[in-house]
Each structure stands twice: as structure tokens, then as C-alpha cells.
């Protein structure tokens, strides 16, 4: 079957650019574009493939900032949360879930944009693990593992590289598990792989451009970009519900 090559390439470029700049957001950016041309059964695995590729491409630039002691609770919680999210998926109302998450993102991101210097007094490994668990649950339900750890990392007072190292390593771990799960379940069909070959050049170019922009912005600008991406995603979710 033939699909619009401009939408495939455009979604890949946009998703790669946002991922390269922020360390997350391939799905939040590319999926709405791809769903204009592809059925969900093809768009979902395509998002995961391109997300993993863009994450791997930009990971070396923040490798020096990855602290396994800091990221381990997030990843452990996330890996526990993914199967739990998959298990409850049949019992979750898609509209209620999408509306609730969209409202949460819109409220939190607006508050943090208006008070950009707010920081949590102190975090704990237990709290980090619970945030990872929540991210894993959302990832299992809807493939949206990134928003909670991303918001949480932004409240810790970490440097730009430190916060990106946390949520990018978390996202890559969860996405890798999701990719293996989809492969085992037979979702990576020949048609999906054909689309991936067409999308990957745009993903790689976008991620490269995004990474170059990332190194040019300071921590405050980076934080505002991250919050704006999540705010737009939340507004988009609410629009789709209504």
C-alpha cells in the first residue's frame, strides 16, 4: 500500500528534531502527523523504531553526564510499570486517560512556565522510583513514558546535561523494552520495516540538527523549551478529546 511520503518524511524530521533538542518527544511530535497517513497499527511501531534510533544517535553527547546511581531508580520503576500499564490497558477509557493526562500536563507546565525558578527541596531514590513507575505505567498504556520523569528532572536543580541524561536514559530503556516486546508480538511486519527505512533518514537528520541546537542553548532556555513541548502536547491531547 502507498502512503504519503511527505507526511512520513515530515513527521520523521519533526520528531527527530524535537528528540535531538530535548532528549524526548519523538512520539509526541511525529505521531499526530503520521496518523494523518497511517493506521495506528503501523504508526505505533514506527514511532518506537524512530524513537530508539534518535535516542541512540544523541546519547553519546550526554554520556558523560549519565550517573547510574541517579538513573537506576527511574529505570527500575519504569520496567515494573510497563507490564502493569499493559495489563490495565483494556480497562482504561482512552478519552478519560487522554483528557486527564492532557489536563495534568497543561496545568503543571503552565505553572512551571510562570514560576520557572521553582525547585523541589530534595528528592529521594524512592520518589525517583515512583516517578519511574508512573512513567512506565503511562508507557504501557499509551507509549507516553517520558512526560513524568521529564517534569520531575526539571524540578531537581540539576544541570542541563544531568537532567537530560536522566530522562533520555530512562526513555531509551523503556523504548528498547517496548521495541523488543513489539518484535516478539509480531508487530514489526515487513510493511512497518519498509516505512521505517523511509522515515529513518528524516529522523537522523532531525536528531542531528536538534543536537546542534541543544548545545547552543543555556539551561533556562532548555527548560522552557521542554515545558513548551509538553504544554503543546497536553493541549493537543485535550483538543483531540473534545
C-alpha positions, 0 to 999 in steps of 0.5 A, spaced: 500 500 500 502 507 498 502 512 503 504 519 503 511 520 503 511 527 505 507 526 511 512 520 513 518 524 511 515 530 515 513 527 521 520 523 521 524 530 521 519 533 526 520 528 531 527 527 530 528 534 531 524 535 537 528 528 540 535 531 538 533 538 542 530 535 548 532 528 549 524 526 548 518 527 544 519 523 538 512 520 539 509 526 541 511 530 535 511 525 529 505 521 531 499 526 530 502 527 523 503 520 521 496 518 523 494 523 518 497 517 513 497 511 517 493 506 521 495 506 528 497 499 527 503 501 523 504 508 526 505 505 533 511 501 531 514 506 527 514 511 532 518 506 537 523 504 531 524 512 530 524 513 537 530 508 539 534 510 533 534 518 535 535 516 542 541 512 540 544 517 535 544 523 541 546 519 547 553 519 546 553 527 547 550 526 554 554 520 556 558 523 560 553 526 564 549 519 565 550 517 573 547 510 574 546 511 581 541 517 579 538 513 573 537 506 576 531 508 580 527 511 574 529 505 570 527 500 575 520 503 576 519 504 569 520 496 567 515 494 573 510 499 570 510 497 563 507 490 564 502 493 569 500 499 564 499 493 559 495 489 563 490 495 565 490 497 558 483 494 556 480 497 562 482 504 561 477 509 557 482 512 552 478 519 552 478 519 560 486 517 560 487 522 554 483 528 557 486 527 564 493 526 562 492 532 557 489 536 563 495 534 568 500 536 563 497 543 561 496 545 568 503 543 571 507 546 565 503 552 565 505 553 572 512 551 571 512 556 565 510 562 570 514 560 576 520 557 572 525 558 578 521 553 582 525 547 585 523 541 589 527 541 596 530 534 595 528 528 592 529 521 594 531 514 590 524 512 592 520 518 589 525 517 583 522 510 583 515 512 583 516 517 578 519 511 574 513 507 575 508 512 573 512 513 567 512 506 565 505 505 567 503 511 562 508 507 557 504 501 557 498 504 556 499 509 551 507 509 549 507 516 553 513 514 558 517 520 558 512 526 560 513 524 568 520 523 569 521 529 564 517 534 569 520 531 575 528 532 572 526 539 571 524 540 578 531 537 581 536 543 580 540 539 576 544 541 570 542 541 563 546 535 561 544 531 568 537 532 567 537 530 560 541 524 561 536 522 566 530 522 562 533 520 555 536 514 559 530 512 562 526 513 555 531 509 551 530 503 556 523 503 556 523 504 548 528 498 547 523 494 552 517 496 548 521 495 541 523 488 543 516 486 546 513 489 539 518 484 535 516 478 539 508 480 538 509 480 531 508 487 530 514 489 526 511 486 519 515 487 513 510 493 511 512 497 518 520 495 516 519 498 509 516 505 512 521 505 517 527 505 512 523 511 509 522 515 515 529 513 518 533 518 514 528 524 516 529 522 523 537 522 523 537 528 520 532 531 525 536 528 531 542 531 528 540 538 527 536 538 534 543 536 537 546 542 534 541 546 537 541 543 544 548 545 545 547 552 543 542 553 548 543 555 556 539 551 561 533 556 562 532 556 555 532 548 555 527 548 560 522 552 557 523 549 551 521 542 554 515 545 558 513 548 551 513 541 548 509 538 553 504 544 554 503 543 546 502 536 547 497 536 553 493 541 549 493 537 543 491 531 547 485 535 550 483 538 543 483 531 540 478 529 546 473 534 545 
